[in-house]
Amino acid sequence: MKAAIIYASVHHENTKKVVEAIAGENAVDLIDATKEKERDLSGYDLIGFCLRGILWKISSDSTKFSL
């Protein structure tokens, strides 16, 4: 099974630390949505999202990734 996590980590990079820990224990490709705006995800069986939220909303910098 091929898996990926799309994430956005901005200020303290805590989100990045979490997804790197997950990837260290599993075969997961990490996609930084703040640096990469588009990627063909058709080859993945599982796609997870770990995006920054502000007051229960996904921040605008996290929503610019194009599926």
Secondary structure, DSSP 8 states (H G I E B T S, - for coil): --EEEEE---SS-HHHHHHHHHHHHS-EEEEETTT--B---TT-SEEEEE--EETTEE-GGGS--B-
